């Protein structure tokens, strides 16, 4: 009997031009002011420059460097995928690289698919909170570390919106297979271990992978898909307090310029091993540690592991012992529950900051 699960149907390769046409057909109102540039086109830079030159004065002043637009055009043109919006006019620009020779070496296969990259950038433009997220109240009075965590939180929401929309939309269109997302979810975790906390979308992607096996993604209407993407991103975007915890655990072990990569890897491993063995399974750092260490089970046996401060055999055995109850679904549920708790703490802290600032303003002046 044929398998009717839409998530398991074979994907079909599609060109950037065809993907753009499909996006415009599915979202005609939302893409009315959208320009898409193929970065492999000979005139890609001139297309980008023309778009920027026709943007509002406010936008040009924001992106210009010393009165020149060239640095911004080069920045845009040298990327793998990029999106920007002129808030005053509503015009949007998306650039996608289609030349495989220009792809970054470590890109997973799904990010080499121009249709997926287009959908990711479109997620930034079309999904609520995909492009920008309002700053939480009271941040002007917060500590610099808290303000940096707030910036990361806002950025993480936009990336969750983009990755979620891209996966759902491409799966709906048949441009990817459900399992194609796994390489990207792994990359997002490893990027976190390089200090890129804003792109940590692995929990959202892992949850989508589970969802794809039990839900008919292809039946989602375009407008519903936008709402689902926004809601999913909100659910799996970490609270500011959780980000502070993640940064507190990993910032001290991240690599420094010129440092031996192997030493950095061993240091990060030992940090993850300690986090995993401690067993607090409702934190972002535990999720990353379990995901990364669990992946190593497939290629490193206890006998083959290098000499480490924390014996690999101990970690290996602990993962095996917990494997019966420690599933992706259970870890995701732990994160959701903890995130709700952390968000309440964030709101309480924000209110305290607002009240403190107000009391200072109301205090009688001396002299």
C-alpha angles and dihedrals in degrees: 000000000000118000107245096186102123092209090062098049116116114265123235125223113239132187123240091248092054091046091052091050091051092048091052091048093051096042106028097157095041094050098042092107096035124121119191121197125196103218091207090064114106091234097043094118093049090050091053092045091050091051092050093046089055093049123103120284089247092056094046091049090050096052099033119104115209089340093307127113094195097090091053093046090051091047090052095043096049095057131097091230133350140170134193138175132208099218094198095056101023091233115148133200127199123182122192129185113224099171108100090205089065096051116114109255098240097050114129116236094259091060089054088062107094091205091058093046089050090050092048092053090043088054088060090053104037108033120082108260090009094118105029139357124209114251115253117254119270098022094127088067096043129105115269091248090054092048090052091050089050090053089051091048092054093047091048091055091054092050092048089052091051097045092044094049092045094052096045095044096046091046090050091051093046093241094126139024121242094250093052090086095065095082091052092048089054092048092051090055094047091048088057088059087057091055099265098130094156093068095049097127097140096113091051091047094046089051091049090051090056091045092053092061094056106029134067098237092173091066094061113114114229094249091048091048091057091052093046091050092052093047094046091049091051092050095052102035107105125240119250091252091055090051090051088053092049093049091046091056100044109026092081094054101043118118123265127215111285094009120140105265092215092056090049091050092051091048092050091046092054090049091051092045091053092048093048096046091049086064103214093148101180099072133093091236091055090050091052092045093049092046095049098040092043090055089055091061088077095061111017121064122194090254095051099048120115121244108283137172089242109045111242089216089064093050092043092054093045092054090049091050093051097041095094093063103018103084129156089252093052093048091049091051089051090053093049093051093046092046092056089052092047092048090056089052089049091054091049091051092048091052090049090052092049092048092047092051090048093050091052091051091049095048116110113258120241120235 
